[in-house]
Amino acid sequence: MACVNSKNLKIMCESILCEIRESDLDSIALHDNAEDIALEDAKYLMGTRTGKSVYEYMQDNTQAKIMNSIELHSIDKCSKLEKVCYYYISGDTYKDRDGKELKDINGYIEIGFDYDVSMRNVLIYGILSGKINPENLSELPIRKYERYKYQLDIDEMVLRGDTMNSLNTVYGEYLKFKGISSESRSKRYVSILENLNEYIDNTPEYINDYLGVFHTIGNMIMVPKEFNSPRYRKTKDYWDLTLKGIYKWFIKNDNESDEGLIEIIGATPYFPSEKDNIDSCKKWLSRYQKNNKLSWKKFIIDNSLEMYVDKEWKPIEFWEGHFQNAKRGEMNPTNEEEYKIFFTDSYKRILKRGRQIAEKLIGVR
């Protein structure tokens, strides 16, 4: 782990804030992180950010050959599906032929951009949490943990961005459901680019809408580093299942209890202790208090999550029966209507939350 040079960090943040200050509400809410990253990845893989040996490897790599076909000036003209493919492919091209991670001289992984932990989003997280004063950037709690990935070090916690509603999982399941593709993630997006027109023709408008917003600020949230990947196995990244577990913990109103969290937080090779992961989550959630008591409502309001709860402040399931089916391990949609409901409603929620976050940001920028 290394601190970003404070002077360079301040310059980077000032540049981002300048752009935000000149933007209107929708420009902030709909800022296309995937497009930014696709452009940066393209530059990188075109050889402007890498040494010869790594570049030679890239030249022999199928995924990189596709990336090298990008004309940089045409990124903004790519279809939504195409941009998503460039993003996922770039994240999978940071290992050599033997599976060894490609690192630069400073020890950072060579590629692997992540929109939810981009500098822009981490800066926004910090401002909205009150931990970064946009009028005084002399002391910033931002740290770099991979070459292009950033985190917040605050309140003795490491907080990173997380994508609330996944695309990769549910879209992969949709392609299987329709009999279009059953390939793994690493191969899926290469195949899509190789057969782009066919995939575009088979992409309903409700999925295409979702493709345009799932990587915007309305689908991002700041969480402990032990929360992101450890929640995947038990929730498949469905945010309603995640919220349901968090809700149960708050309602229990006991800092020592694992109620609810044990249903959504597991262990991974990088975070092998389920107990430690749950404890980290509890420390994060314990910050949301009112009158010295744990407050579910404060958690919802502070994180602009009102569109995910009903009038009684209970989590809304994404489609009828989702909560019950998840108990049996059936977390994905099972029919066309459920897929349509998920993509359509998630699109609306992401848009609404993005605009709400933009309004808060405009209020403090």
N, C-alpha and C positions, 0 to 999 in steps of 0.2 A: 504494500500500500504506500502511495506517495502523495504528498500534498502538491497540488498544482501551484506553480509559482504565483505568489499572491498578486503581483503586478499583472501578470498575464491573465489570471483569473478575473481580476477586476475589469480589465479591458474587455474580455469576452462577455461578461455579464452586462457591462454598460452597453455594448453593441446590441445584445439581445433586448435589453430594456428600451433602447432607443427605437427599435423596430416595433416593439409592443406598444409604446406610447403613441406611435404614429398609426396604429391599427384601430379599426372599428371593432365592435363587438363580435360580429360574425367572422371577421378575419382572424381574430384570436381563437374563437371557438372551433373554427374549421381549419386551423393551420395544419398543413399536411406534413406530419413528421416523416411518414414513409417516403414521400417525395424527396425531402431533404436528404434522407439517409441513402436512398437509391442513387441520388446524384453523387454523394460523397463516396459511396461504394464504387460507383462507376469510375470516378477519378482514381480511386485507389487501385482498382484492378487494371486500369489502363497503364499503370506503372508509375504514376506520379508520387506515390507514397511508399514505395517498397524497394528493397534491394534487388539486384539482378537475380540472385539465386531463387528467391521466393517468386519473383515474376516469371522466371522460366518454368517453375512448377505450375503456376497459374495457367501458363500457355498450354500445358498438357492436360489441364483439368477441364472436363466437359462443362461443368458449371461456369468456370471462368471464361470459356470460349463464348458462351452465351452472353456473359456480362461484357466481354470485349467487343461485342457487336453493337453495343449501345452508342449512339451518337449523343454526346452530352447535351447538345442544344435541343434535343427532341424529348427529353425526359418528361417535360410538362405536357407533351402530347400523347404520352402512353395511356393505355386504358387503365382503369382502376385495378383490374386483375393483373395486368402486366407489372405495375409498380409493386404490388404485393409479392409477386414472384421474385422480382429483383431483390426485395428486402429479405425474404426468407433464404434465398440462395446465398446471398452475401454472408449471412450469419452462419452458414454451414461450410464455409470455405476457409476455415482458420486452422486446419490440420494438414499435415503432410501425408504422403502415401502410407506411412506406417502408423498413422493415427496420432502422431506427436504434434502438440500445439506449436504453431508458428509464432515465435515471439521476437520482438525487436530487441535492440541492445539494452533497453531499460527494463526488459522483462515483461512488457505488456503484450497481451495477445494481439497479433497483427491485425485481424479483422474481427467482425462480430459486433456491428452496431446494434443498439437496442433503443427504439424510440422512447420507451418508458423511462429509461435512465439517461436520456440525452441531457446535455447541459441546459438547454432551454426548459425542459420539463422540470428538472431538479430545481432550477432557479424559481420557477413558478410555485412549486411545492413549498419552497422555503419562504417565499413572500406571503403566501396565503396562510401558512402556519404561524406567521408572526416572528419567525426565527431569522428572517433576512429583511433588513430595512432598505427599500429601494433607493432611499435618499442618502444612505451611508453604506457603501460597499467596501469599506476598509477592512472589515473582519467578516469573512464568509465561512460558514461551516461546511463548505462543499469539498469533497475529496474525490480523487480519481481512483477507481479500483481495477479498471482495465483501460486499454488505450483510449477508447472513446466512450467510456461508461463512468457515470458519476453517482455520488451518493451524498446524503446529508448526515453529518455526525452531530447529533444534538441530544441533550438530556441523557448522556451516557448510552445512547442507542445509535445503531447504524440503520438509517432508513433509506430505502430505495423505491423507485417507481415500480408499479405493477400494472399490467394490463388486466382490467377487471373482467371483461368479456372476451374470451378467446376467439380467434378466427381459425387458427390451425386445427384445433380439435374438432370443432363442430363442422367446419367446411370439409375436412377429410372424411368425417362420418357421412356427410351429405353425398359426397361423390361415391362412396361405397353403396349407400342406400339406393342411389339412382343407377348403379351398375356402370358408372362412368370410369372410375378408377379405384383401385384398392392399394395403390402404391404407398410406401412409407413417405414421411415428410421429405427426407433427403432427395428422393427421386421425383416426388409428386410435382414440384414446382418447375423442375427442368422439363418434365413431360408436358406441362401446361404451356410453357413457352414454345416448345417444339410443335405443339398442336393448338396454338392460341385461338385461332378463329373457331375451331370446333368447341373449345371450352367456353368461349364467349357466347356462342349460340346456345349453349346449354346452361347458361347462368341466368336464373330468373332476375327480374328487376329488383326484387326485394333483397336478394343477396348482393347485387351490384351496389345498391344504396348503402348497405352495411360495409362493403369494401371501402367506401369512400370516407367512413367516419371512425372505424374501429381503432385507428391509430392516432386519433385526435385527443386533445386534453380531456374531453368529456368521458373518456374511457380509461383514464389513468388515475391511480391513487398511490399515495405514499405509505409504505408499510415497512415493517422490520425485514431485514434481509433474510431472516429465518422463516418468513411467511410465504413468499412467492412460490418457489418450487415445492416446498413441503405441503402446500394445500392442493397441489394438482392431483395426486393419486386418489384423494378422497372426495374431490369435487369436480374433477375434470375441467377446472377453471370456470365453472358456472357460478356467477356472482350471487344468484339467489340462494344457492346451497351454502355459499360462504357466509352470506349475511344471516342465514338461519342459525348457523352455529354460533356466530358472534352474538346474535340476539339472545340466544339461550344463556350464554355466559353472563350478559348484562342483567337479565331478569333474575338469575340466581343471586346476583348482587353479593358475590363473595370472592374477594381477591385470590383466595387460596384454592378455589374450586377450578377444576378443569372442565366443568359442565359445558357442553356445546363445542368447545374448542377441540376436544379429543375426537369429535366427529369430522373435523375438517382439516386438522393439522397432522401430518405424518412425518416420516423420515425419508431422507434421500442420501445418496452417496456423499454429497457435499455437506449435508446437515443431518448426520446419522442419529442424533439423539432426539426422539420425539418429545421427550420431557423438556429438554432445553428449548426446543422450538416453540412449544406451548408456553413455557415461562416467558420467553421473549415476547410472544404475542400478548400475554397478560400485562406485561410491563407497558407495552404500547397502549393497550386499551384502557389501562388504569389512569392514563392522563386525562381521560374524558370524564370529568366530575362536575357536579353542581351541588353546592352546599355540602361539600365533603362527602358526597355519595356518588357512586358510579352512575353515569347518565347515558343511557342508550340514545335519548333524543339529542344530546349534545354531540355524540359521535356522528349521528346522521346529519345534523345541521352543519357541523364544522367541516364535514367531508362532502357536502352538497349531494346527499344521497336520498333526498326526499322522494324522488320519483321511483325509488325501489321499495317503498313501504306504503301500506294502505292508510286509510283515515285513522285507524287505531294504532298506527306506527308499527305494524307487524310486517315482516318481509313478504313481498309478493312473489309467488312462484311463477316461473317463466311460462309454463303452460300447465294446464290442469293435470294433476297427478304426478308432477315432477318430484315433489318432496317425498311422496310415498314410494314412487318407483326407485328413487335414489337409495332408499333404505335396502333395496334388494340388489343394489349395484347397477341399476339401469338408469344411467344419468343422461344419456343422449336422446334426442327426439326419436320417435319410432314410426312416424308417418309424415307425409308431405305437409299436412296442416300444422303439425307441431314445429316443423322446420320454419314454415312461413311465419308463424306466431313469434318464434324466437328471433329471427332476423329482423322482422318488421318492428316489433316492440323494442328490441335492443337499439335499433337505429334511432327510434324516437327518443328513448331515454338518454342515449349518448348525446344527441343534439341538444336536448333540454339541459342536461347537466353541463355540457360544454359552454352553453350561453350563460348559465348561472355562474360558473367559475369565471368566465370572462367579465361578467358584471362585477364580481368581487375584486378581480384584478384591476379593473378600470378604477374602482373606488380607492385603491391604494397606490396606484402606479405614479 
